[in-house]
Amino acid sequence: MRRLLSELALELAQGECIALMGDSGCGKTTLLNLIAGLEPMQQGKIQVAGFSFNGASEAQLSKLRKQHLGIIFQQFNLLSSLTVRDNIEFSARLANRFDANLCLRLATELGIKPLFDRLPATLSGGEMQRVAIARALAARPKLLLADEPTGDLDDNNSIKVVTQLLRLANFQQVGLLLVTHSKRVARRMDKIYRLSEGKLTLLTDESD
């Protein structure tokens, strides 16, 4: 059996934004899923906000995710039967951190307040992306995991969305780990790591 990830060491400080790059199939999404406790880890240690995911039960992992993690999935995973407003509020209510003013601020900053009463099926890809970002941040997580959040956008719109995401993450002092194929997007982050052959390498301007 091929070992997908090995000898990885990654620390992310509060408010720090890190880009994760690498070829398709190298394990970027797997790494995010491991950090989120969505896939079992065979060895090693993962801690978020001082809480260890190792050996935690499914119920404990679910609670840790609700309290400490925000996740922006590649396919957005919006709830089709809920309006934009309800989608944004969903994770915050689950975590008992619902703040109407914060939800309104996020929606206004991301330009989706006029869409509050619409259903996801009526939205464009870019609009769904912004709703997913607002939903993740509304719960005030300690760590935000974003899997190709601008993958369906052109370069200019990608930068606009990432600029909004970084501004909001900075405002909330959220740690951000963002998977991207775009060097232009990656350069907006504090650090860039490349995942290759199961190992992480910190890139510099010279090696990028």
C-alpha positions as CSV (number, residue, x, y, z in Angstrom):
1,M,0.0,0.0,0.0
2,R,1.4,3.4,-1.0
3,R,2.0,5.9,1.8
4,L,0.4,9.1,0.7
5,L,1.7,11.4,3.5
6,S,4.7,11.0,5.7
7,E,7.0,13.0,8.0
8,L,4.8,16.1,7.8
9,A,5.2,19.0,10.3
10,L,3.1,22.1,10.0
11,E,2.3,24.8,12.5
12,L,-0.2,27.6,11.9
13,A,-0.4,30.6,14.2
14,Q,-3.6,32.5,15.1
15,G,-4.3,34.9,12.2
16,E,-1.6,33.3,10.0
17,C,-2.5,32.5,6.4
18,I,-0.8,29.6,4.6
19,A,-1.2,28.4,1.0
20,L,-0.8,24.7,0.2
21,M,0.2,23.8,-3.4
22,G,1.0,20.6,-5.2
23,D,0.1,18.4,-8.2
24,S,-3.3,16.9,-8.5
25,G,-3.5,13.6,-6.5
26,C,-0.6,14.5,-4.2
27,G,-2.7,14.4,-1.1
28,K,-3.7,18.1,-0.4
29,T,-7.4,17.3,0.1
30,T,-6.4,14.3,2.2
31,L,-4.3,16.5,4.4
32,L,-7.2,18.9,5.0
33,N,-9.5,16.0,5.8
34,L,-7.0,14.6,8.3
35,I,-6.7,18.0,10.0
36,A,-10.5,18.2,10.1
37,G,-10.8,14.7,11.6
38,L,-12.8,13.6,8.5
39,E,-10.3,10.8,7.7
40,P,-8.6,8.5,10.2
41,M,-4.9,9.1,10.8
42,Q,-2.6,6.1,11.2
43,Q,0.1,7.9,13.2
44,G,1.2,11.3,14.2
45,K,-0.6,14.1,16.1
46,I,-3.0,16.9,15.2
47,Q,-3.9,19.7,17.6
48,V,-6.3,22.6,16.9
49,A,-6.7,25.3,19.6
50,G,-4.9,23.1,22.1
51,F,-7.3,20.2,21.5
52,S,-6.0,16.9,20.2
53,F,-7.9,15.1,17.5
54,N,-6.0,11.9,18.2
55,G,-8.1,9.1,19.7
56,A,-11.2,11.3,19.8
57,S,-14.6,9.6,19.3
58,E,-16.8,10.6,16.4
59,A,-19.0,12.6,18.8
60,Q,-15.9,14.4,20.1
61,L,-14.6,15.1,16.6
62,S,-17.9,16.5,15.6
63,K,-17.9,18.8,18.6
64,L,-14.3,19.9,17.9
65,R,-15.2,20.7,14.3
66,K,-18.2,22.7,15.4
67,Q,-16.3,24.7,18.0
68,H,-12.9,25.2,16.3
69,L,-13.0,24.6,12.5
70,G,-14.5,26.3,9.5
71,I,-14.4,24.3,6.2
72,I,-14.9,25.6,2.7
73,F,-15.4,22.6,0.5
74,Q,-14.4,22.4,-3.1
75,Q,-18.1,21.8,-4.1
76,F,-19.3,24.3,-1.5
77,N,-21.8,21.8,0.1
78,L,-24.5,24.4,0.6
79,L,-27.8,23.0,1.9
80,S,-30.2,23.1,-1.1
81,S,-33.4,23.5,0.9
82,L,-32.1,26.5,2.9
83,T,-32.0,30.1,1.8
84,V,-28.7,32.0,1.6
85,R,-29.4,33.6,4.9
86,D,-30.1,30.3,6.6
87,N,-27.0,28.7,5.0
88,I,-24.8,31.5,6.4
89,E,-26.3,31.1,9.8
90,F,-26.2,27.3,9.9
91,S,-22.7,26.5,11.3
92,A,-22.9,29.4,13.7
93,R,-26.1,28.1,15.2
94,L,-24.7,24.6,15.5
95,A,-21.7,26.0,17.4
96,N,-24.0,28.1,19.6
97,R,-22.2,31.2,18.3
98,F,-24.9,32.8,16.2
99,D,-24.4,36.6,15.9
100,A,-26.8,38.3,13.6
101,N,-24.6,41.4,13.2
102,L,-21.6,39.3,12.2
103,C,-23.6,37.3,9.6
104,L,-24.9,40.6,8.2
105,R,-21.4,42.1,8.1
106,L,-20.0,39.0,6.3
107,A,-22.8,39.0,3.8
108,T,-22.3,42.8,3.2
109,E,-18.5,42.5,2.8
110,L,-18.9,39.6,0.4
111,G,-21.7,41.3,-1.6
112,I,-24.3,38.6,-1.0
113,K,-26.8,40.4,1.2
114,P,-29.2,41.0,-1.7
115,L,-29.3,37.2,-2.2
116,F,-30.5,36.4,1.4
117,D,-33.9,35.0,0.3
118,R,-32.7,32.9,-2.6
119,L,-31.9,29.2,-2.7
120,P,-28.5,27.8,-3.7
121,A,-29.8,26.4,-7.0
122,T,-30.5,29.9,-8.2
123,L,-26.9,31.2,-7.6
124,S,-23.9,31.3,-9.8
125,G,-20.7,29.4,-8.8
126,G,-19.1,32.6,-7.6
127,E,-22.1,33.5,-5.5
128,M,-22.1,30.0,-3.9
129,Q,-18.5,30.4,-3.2
130,R,-19.1,33.6,-1.3
131,V,-22.0,32.1,0.7
132,A,-19.7,29.1,1.7
133,I,-17.0,31.6,2.9
134,A,-19.6,33.6,4.9
135,R,-21.0,30.4,6.4
136,A,-17.5,29.1,7.5
137,L,-16.5,32.4,9.1
138,A,-19.9,33.1,10.8
139,A,-19.2,30.4,13.4
140,R,-15.9,32.3,14.4
141,P,-13.6,29.2,14.0
142,K,-10.0,29.1,15.2
143,L,-8.9,27.5,12.0
144,L,-10.3,27.8,8.5
145,L,-9.6,25.1,5.9
146,A,-10.3,26.0,2.3
147,D,-10.0,23.5,-0.5
148,E,-9.6,25.3,-3.8
149,P,-12.1,28.0,-2.8
150,T,-11.5,29.9,-6.1
151,G,-11.1,26.9,-8.4
152,D,-14.1,27.7,-10.6
153,L,-13.2,31.4,-11.0
154,D,-11.0,33.2,-13.5
155,D,-7.8,34.8,-12.2
156,N,-9.1,38.3,-11.6
157,N,-12.2,37.1,-9.7
158,S,-10.1,34.6,-7.8
159,I,-7.9,37.5,-6.4
160,K,-11.0,39.5,-5.5
161,V,-12.5,36.5,-3.5
162,V,-9.2,35.8,-1.9
163,T,-8.7,39.5,-0.9
164,Q,-12.1,39.4,0.7
165,L,-11.4,36.1,2.5
166,L,-8.0,37.4,3.8
167,R,-9.5,40.6,5.0
168,L,-12.3,38.8,6.9
169,A,-9.9,36.1,8.3
170,N,-7.6,38.9,9.5
171,F,-10.5,40.7,11.1
172,Q,-11.5,37.6,13.0
173,Q,-7.8,36.5,13.6
174,V,-8.6,33.1,12.1
175,G,-5.8,30.8,11.0
176,L,-6.2,29.9,7.3
177,L,-4.9,26.9,5.4
178,L,-5.8,27.3,1.7
179,V,-5.3,24.7,-1.0
180,T,-4.7,26.4,-4.4
181,H,-3.2,25.7,-7.8
182,S,-2.8,29.4,-8.5
183,K,0.6,31.0,-7.8
184,R,-1.0,34.4,-7.9
185,V,-3.4,33.4,-5.1
186,A,-0.7,31.6,-3.1
187,R,1.5,34.7,-3.1
188,R,-1.2,36.6,-1.2
189,M,-0.6,34.3,1.8
190,D,2.0,34.6,4.6
191,K,3.7,31.4,3.6
192,I,3.5,28.9,0.8
193,Y,4.1,25.1,1.2
194,R,4.3,22.6,-1.6
195,L,3.2,19.0,-1.0
196,S,5.1,16.5,-3.1
197,E,5.8,12.8,-2.6
198,G,4.1,12.9,0.8
199,K,6.3,15.7,2.2
200,L,5.9,19.4,2.8
201,T,8.4,22.0,1.6
202,L,8.3,25.7,2.5
203,L,8.8,27.8,-0.6
204,T,10.6,31.0,-0.9
205,D,10.4,33.6,-3.7
206,E,13.5,32.1,-5.2
207,S,12.2,28.5,-5.2
208,D,8.6,29.3,-6.3
